[in-house]
Amino acid sequence: MAASDTSADTPQEVPVTTGFWALTLGSIGVVFGDIGTSPLYAFREAVHNATHGGPVSREIVLGVLSLILWSLIVVVTIKYVLLLLRADNNGEGGTLSLMALGQRALGRRSWVLLALGVIGGAMFLGDAMITPAISVLSAVEGLKIAAPALEHYVVPLAIVILVCLFAVQSRGTAMVASAFGPVMIIWFLTLGVMGLMHISDDPGIVHAINPIFAVQFLLTHGIIGLVILGAVFLAVTGGEALYADLGHFGRKPIQAAWFYFVLPCLLLNYFGQGALVLAHPEAIENPFYRMVPESVLVPLICLATAATVIASQAVITGAFSLVRQAIQLGLLPRFEVRYTSETHAGQIYLPRVNVMLLIGVLLLVGLFRSSSNLASAYGIAVSTTMVCDGLMCFVVIWKLWNWRAATAAALIVPLVIVDLTFLTANLLKLLQGAWVPVLFGILMAGLVWTWRRGTAILINKTRRTEVPLTDLIKSLEKRPPHIVKGTAIFLTSDPAYVPTALLHNLKHNKVLHEHNVILTIHTAETPRVDVADRVRMEKISDKFSTVRLTFGFMESPNVPKALAIARKLGWQFDIMSTSFFVSRRSLKPSAQSGMPLWQDHLFIAMSRSANDATDYFQIPTGRVVEVGTQVTI
């Protein structure tokens, strides 16, 4: 193995100070919400799949527990906590960050990495719909044990909780987030105490630590063992959130929270459930809630509901961040982004994404109506994302960390094989509900493909009629038009060619401003860009300059603030005498576009739904002049 050079690509170390422990507490509240609510249903569903309604045997319980234990160790601990948390993109994690990091490592754009990133991102959005539905349903289902007469109110109550959760998204998450850590600490402590109380029911349950039980279980159950493995995978759903939230908390706090608190509490609870079921087989109906006496059942249901709401909130905000990254990377049209905090740029709200998720969640609850039914649909979304993460991680280890390909493969291939095994196990449940995230992933990937393809065709089509900027400047110097005072800023994607708005201004108004700026906005393959690298200016003639603004794919492009930096660099302009010229294209379908007619119409619909460039780039509306053009595509 070659010497590994990861100095530029490993997360910044967080010193062991008060800040470190605050970040650790915050990570418990946000990062582990999803995986922390898995004990509500994971063990139950795995054993149900193994027994098929028959008696619960010691072999089944020990086999399932051993599979859960080693899945948490291999998939979550080794792959995500120890390995992927080191594969950061300037301190940020997540599927799209990993994709951008891989592109940078290769030094070129790779369609394979793009496809992996899109598929992984699409499945994460599917997970963002399923997690709130299954988590809240599993928590509220405790009512059936506390008061069987309330069974018919489980679904309506879950719907009310979910509608309220999505309704408050526009108000921001700051106040709720401040309570995440303490609530989840109480939740995990409760999990651990519940487990400790019941391990003594059958101390022999600790034998499940031996991986032989897991191997024997799979070998003796054949294809059924693979189906059960799909249910076992529910115990590791949420593992991908460890990586996605890397930028918020840092590697060391997440690792400390996992090793010293979260993982021990989870294992204690799973082993406590196993011991309880061995001692009282009838408890398999709902082993989690059967672990406590009836007198504390209602408080536990309330605590579980709070924990599932927190888990749901974490994936919802994660979906907002993912979509914003996709927009910045040019994978989706511009959606409206609202900022819900004056101090934290990462706290955002996307109205359309929020509505889309709410509709999806309500459809899932109405269609499946129980957490057991939803369990079949859950695992495939996360397992697909994990496979994509593993494959992209190989590129990073090989090309960016400078490992030999064989050494990188020796590390990653076994982990990817485990992920592929879980993916295959979940695919066996395709007709039982796994088709839902698959269909959603296909639809999302289709939207991204259509947007990328349509945008490329549109650029190529407009390029044929564009005039090189240098040619126009020479022409204007020979035959200058009427010059008016002030500064005109023309937004364009390619500074080498004349912006459409400038051509129309010359053609119809027959005037030219005394100062003209050709402005391009570039998205880097890093999450954030240093302020010193934000602005690049070049004067190309007495009346023309080019300005290039660069933003990271996790930053919100704010043109006025960036131009304020340009003023410090010597560009003298008055915002009150500056006009921003923006082209607005009206698209029409064409039989010769290069895309099927249905895709033409889909691309046009996506373009029309895009948020206005003025709002997206936060340009003062009173200083904007829009020039409309009609283009056939």
N, C-alpha and C positions, 0 to 999 in steps of 0.2 A: 504494500500500500504506500502510495506517495504521501509525503507530508501533507497533512490537512491544513489548508489555509482558510480558516473561518473567521478570522478576526474582524472582517468587515461585515460579516453576515450573521453573527450571533447576537442575541439580544443584549442590551446593556444590562450589566449587573445592577441589582437593586441592593443598596447597603442595608445591613440588618439594623434598622432604626425604627423609630415610630412609624415612619412612612411605609416601611416594609410590612409591618404588621397590619397597618391600615389597608394596604393593598391585598394582603392575604385574606383579611376579613371580607373585603369587597369581592374577591374572587369566589369565596364560599357562597356569597349571596347571588352572584350572577352566573359564574362559569359552570357551577355544578348543579344548577337547578334541575336540568333535564335528567341527568344521570342519577341525581339524588332522589327523584320520585319514581324510579324504576322498581324499587321493592314493592310498590303498590300492586304491581301486576306481573312482573317478569317471572318469578319463581312459580306463581300460581299457573300461568299459562304454559310454562314448560312441562310441569307435572301433568296438567290436564291433557296435553298432547301426547305424553308418554303413556298414560293409563287408558285413554279412550273410554273413560267412564268406569273402568274396572277398579280393582283394589289397588291401593298405594303400597308399593313394596319398598324395602330398604334399598334394594339395588337401584331403583328408579330415583329415590331421593338423593342417595349419595352420588349417583351418576350426574344428575342435573346440577347439584351443588358444585361438584368438581368442575363441570363445564363452565358454570358461571364464574367460579373463582379464577380459573386459568384464562378465561376470555377477558376478564378485567385486567389480568396481569399482562397478557400478550398484546391485546389490541389497545387498551387504554394506557397502561403503564409503560410498556416498552416502546410501542409505536408512537404514541402521541406525547406522553409526558417526558420521556427520555430522549426521543429522536426528533419528532416534528417540531417541538417547541424551540429547537435550535435552528430550524430552517426558517428564519424570519426575514421578511422583506423590510429592511430599515426599521425593525422593531415591530412590524405588523404581521399578523397571521391570517389564515383563512384560505379557502380554495382559490379565489381569484388572486389574492396576494401571492400564493404559491405559483400560480400560472404565470404571473408577471415576472416573478423571480426566475422561473425556469426559462422564460423567453430571454431575459437578460443574460442568464448563464450561457445560453446557446449563441447569443450575439445576433439573433435573427428571430423573425416571427415564425412560429411553428404551428401548422394547422392541427397537428396531433395534440400539442399542449393546449391550443385554443379549444379543441373539442372536449378534452378532459376537463378543462376549467368550466366550460359551459354546462356540460352534463353534471358535474359535481355541484355547481351553483344552482342549477335547475332543481336538482334533488334536494338541496338544502331548503329551497323555498317550499318544496313539497313537505319536508319535515316541519317547516314553520306552520303549516296548516294542520298536520296530524298531531303534533305535540300538544297544542292547547286542547284539542278535542279529546284525546285519550287520557291526558293527565287529569283534566277537570272531571271527566266522567268517572275515572277510577276513584277519585277522592270522594265524589258525591255518592257513589254506589255504597259507601259505608252506611248510608241511611237505611238500606235494605236489611242490615243486621241490627241497627239500633231500633228501628221501627219498621217491620216488614210492611205495614199498611201504607207506608210512604213510597213504596217501590215505583208507583206510577208517576211520582213527582221528580224522579231522578233526572230524566231527560229535560223536562221543562226548566228545572232549577239550573242544570248545567248550561242551558241555552241563555238563561238570564245572566249568569255569571260571565259567560263569554262575551255577550253583547256589551255588558258594562265594561269589561276589560278593553275591548276595542274602542269603545266610545271615549275612554279617557286618554287614548293615545295622543290626541291633538294637544292635550294640556302638558305634555312632557312627562318624563319619567324621573325627574330629579327627586321629588318628594317621596315617591314610592321606592326608588332605588336606595334611599338612605336607610330604609327599614329592611332591605333585602338581607343584608349580612346577619343582623341579630336574629331574624326569623329563621333563616336557614341554619344558623348555629343551633338554635333550639330544636329544629327539625332533625338534624343529624345526631345530636345528643339523644333525642328521643329514639331514633332508630337504633343507636348503639345500646341504650338501656333496655329497650324491648328485646333485643337479641340476647343480651346477657341474662335476662330473666328466664329465658326458655332454653338456652343451650343445655342446662342441667336436666331438662326433660329427657334427653337422651345424649349423654356425653360422647357416645360413639360417633356422633355426627362429625367430629373433628377429623375422622379418617378421610373425609372428602378432600382434604388438603392434598392427598396423594393423587397425582394426575392419572395413575393407572385406572382409577374408577371412571374417569372421563373417557379414556381410550377404550376400555372394555365396553362401556355403555354404547359408544358409537359402533363398535365392531359387532356387537350382538343384536343391534336393532336395525341394521341395514338402512333401507331407504327411509324408514320411520325415524331413525336416528337423525337423519338429515332434516326432516321436518321439525323434530324437537329442537335441533340446533338453531332453526329460525326463530323459535320462541326464546331460547337462551340468549339470543342476540339482543333481545329487549333490555337485557341488563347493562349493555354497553352503549346503548343509544344516548347520545349526548356527549360521547367521547370527542367527537369532532369539534364541539364547542370549546374544548380546552385550547385548541389551536386558533380558532376564530377570534377568541377574546384575548389573544396574546398581547396585542397592542394596548389594551386597556389596563392590564395589571402586571405584565412582565413575566418572564419565565420562572424566576426563583419563587415569587409568592404563590404562583399556581402550583408548582411542584411541592412546596412546603404544605399547602393546604391539602393536596391530594395524599401525600405519603403519611402525614402525621394526624390527619383528622378525617377526611372524607372516606378514603378507602377502608380504614379500620371500622368506621361506623357502618358502612355498607355491608362488609363481610360479616360483622356481628349480627346484623339484622337477617341476612340471608341464611346464615347458619342457625339462628334462632327459629326462623320459620321452618327450616328442615327438621330440627329437633321436635318442634311442636307437632308437625304432621306425622312424624314417626310415633310419637306418644299418643296422638289423637288424630287418626286418619281422617275423621269427618271434618277436621278443620281446613282441609284442602279447598273447601268451598270458597273461602277467602282468608287465607292464613295470616295475612297482614293484620286485619282488624280483629281476628280471633286471638291475637297475642295479648290483648289488653282486656281487663274486666269491663263489664257493661257500664260501670259507673264512670269510667273515663273515656267511653267510646265517643260521645258527642264532642268533647274537647279535642280528641284526636282527629275526628273528621274535620273540624274547623281548622286545625293546624295543617292537616294534609291538603285541604282546599287552598289555604294560603300559600303552601309550598308549590302547589301545581300552578297557581296563578303567577307566582314568581318565575317558575320554569317556563311558562308560556310567554311572559313578558320578555324574558331573555331571548327567546328565538324570534319573537316579533321584532324587537329592536335589531337583532342580527339580520333579519330579512331586509329591514330598511337600509342598513349599512351595505349589505350585499348588492342591492339594486342600485344604490348610489355609485358603488364601485363599477358596476356593469355599465352605467350611463357614462361615467368618466372614461371608461376604456372603449367606448364606442360600440358596445354590444346591444344597447337598447336606446330608444329615443329619450329625449329629455323629459323627465317627469317632474312635477312640482315638488320642491323640497322646502319644507318649513323648519325653521330652527326654533327649538323649544327652550333653549337656554342661552343667556347672554354670555356665559362664561365657559361652557363646554360645547365646542363645535361638533362633537360626536353625537350630541343628543338632537336627533332629527326626527321629522315626521313626514311621511309620504302619503298623502291622502288616498291616491289611487291604489297603492299597494295595500294600505290598511283595509280598504273596502274589498279588494280582491281576496285578501286573507280571511276576512270575516265571512264573506260568502262561501268560501271553500270550507271553513271550519263548520259553519252551520249545516252545509250540505252533508259533511261527513257525519256529524252527530245525528242528523235526521235519517241518513241512509243506514248507518251501522247500529246506532242506539245503545251500544254497550262497549265498555273497554275491551272485553274479550273479542268481540267481533272486529274492533278496530286494530287489535294486535296484529292481525294478519296483514294489514296494510302498512304497518309502521316500519318494520325493519328494512324493507327494500330501499327506501329513500336514503337512510343513513349508510347502509352497506355499500351502495353505489358511490356515494360521496367518499367513503373511506378507500375504496379501490382506486378512485381517481387521485386522491391525495397520495397514496402510496406510489403510484406510477410516476407522478410529477416529482415526488421526493427523490426518486432515483436519479432524475436528470440533475437536480440540485446537488446531490451528494457527489455525483460523477463529475460534472462540469464546473460547479462553483466551489466545492470543497476540495477538488483536485484528487479525489480517490481514483484508484484504478477501477475500470468498469467491472471487472470480475469481483473485486472486493465489495463494491457498492451493490452489485447484484446478490452476492452472498448474504448481505444484510437485509436487503429489501424484499427479495423474491419470497423467502418464507413468510414474511408478514403479508405480502400481497396474496399469497396462496391461502392464508387464513381468511383474509377479507373476501376472496373469491369463493371460498367454501361457504361463508356466511351468505354471500350474495346468491349463490346457487340454492341454498336452503330456503331463502326468502322467495326466490322465484317459484319454488314448488307451491307457494300459497297464492299464485297469480290469480286464480279464479275465485279465491276466498276473500279477495280485497286488495291484494298487492297490485292489481291493475290500476288502482287509483293514482298512486304516485308515479307509476310508469307512464300513464296517459298524460299526467300533468307535466312530467319531465319532457316528454315528446313535444307537447304543445309549446313549452318554454323554449326548447332547443329550436323548434320551428320558427318561433318569433325572432330569436337571435339570428338564425341563418337568413331569414328574409330581410331583416334590417341590414345585416352586413352585406348581403348580396345586392340589395336595392341601392344602398349607399354607394357601393363601388360602381355600379352601373350609372348612377346619377352623376358621380364625379367624372367618369370617363366621357359621358355624353356632354356635359357642360364644358369639359376641357377642350373639346373640338372647336368650340366657338369663342374660347377665351383668347385674349390678346396679351402677349408678354408685357410686363410692366415697363421694362426698359424701352420697348418700342413706343409705348404710349408717351413716356416722358420725352423722348426725342421728338415725337410729333408735336407735342404741346410746346416745346421750346421753339420750334419753327413757326408754329401758328398758335400763339397763346390765346386762350379764351378770356372772357371777362373775369377779373380777379376780385373776389370779395374777401372782406376781413374775417378773421376767426380761424378756428381749427376744425377740420373734418376728419373723423376717425372712421375708417371703413373696415368692418369685420370680414375676414375671409379665411378660408382653410389653407390657401396656398399663396404665399406672398410673392411668388414669381410671376403670377398672372394678375391682371387687372380685376378687382372685385366688380361684380355685376352692378352693384349700387353706384359705383363711381362712373361706370360707362353710361348708365341711365341718367345720372346727374349731368354729365357733359352733353349727352344727346338731347335731353328734354329741357333742362334748365339753362344749358349753354354757359355755365359758370364753373369756376374752379376756386377753391379756398386758398388763402395765402399759405396755409400750412395743412398738409395732407398726410395722414398717418395710416399706413396699411397694417392693421392689427391682426395677428394670429394668436390663437389660444391653443396651447399644446398640453396634452396630458402625459406626464412622465410614467415610467414603469415602476416608480417607487411610490410609497403611500403619501409621502410629503416631500416638499422641495424647500431647501434653505432659502430664506429671504434674499440672500445675496445672489442666488441663481434665478430669482423670480422673473427679472426683466432683462431682455437683451434688445438694445437699440442700435440702429444703423441709419445714418443719413445718406440717401442715395442721390439727392439733388437739392437745390435751394428750396424747393417746395414740397419734396416728398421724403418721408422717413418710414422705416419699417420698425415695428415693435413686436416682439415675441414674448408673450406671457406664458410661463410654465407653472402648472399646478400638479400636485400629486393626485393619484387616483382616489385618495380618501379625503382630499381637500375640496372645499366648496369654492369654485371660481368666482372671485369678487373683483371685477375689472376696476372700479373706482379706487379701491384700496391698493391694487397693484400699480395703477397709474400714479398714485401718490409716491410710490417708490421711484417711479421714473422721474418725477420732479426733483427728487433728491439727487438723481444722477445728472441733472442739468437740463432736462427737457422743460422749457418754460411754456406753460399753457394755463389758461383760465377755464375752469370747468363750465363757467357760466357763458363763455363764448365758444364752447366746443359742442359740436353736433356729432352724434353717432349715427352712421348710416348702416342699416341692416337690410339685407335682401330677404324677401319672403317669397318662396317659390310656391306656385300653385301647380300641383302635379296632375297629369292626365295619363291614363293607361295607353300603352301603345302595343300593337301586335308584334312589333319587332324589338321589344325591350330586352329579350334574352331571358325573361322569366315567364312562367305560365301566367295566364290572365288572372287566376285566383291569387297568385302571389303578388302580381302588380297591385291588385285592389287591396290586399292586406298591407303592403308596404305604404301605399297612399294613406290608408286609414291610420297606420302607426304614425306617419309623418304629421297628419292633421291633429292627432292626439298629443303630439309633443308639446311640452311647455314652451312658451315664447322665449326666444333667446334673450330678450331684454330682461325678463324676470330671472331666468336661469343664471345669467352672468351678473345680475344685480346692478344693471345699468339704470341710472335715473331716467324714468319714462319721459320726463319733460324735455330731455335732450336727445331723443331718438327720432330719426326719420326712417320710415320703412318704405322700401321700394319693391313693388310686386312684379314678379315675372312668372310666365307660364312655361312649364317644361313638360314634355311628353316622355313617359318612361315605360 
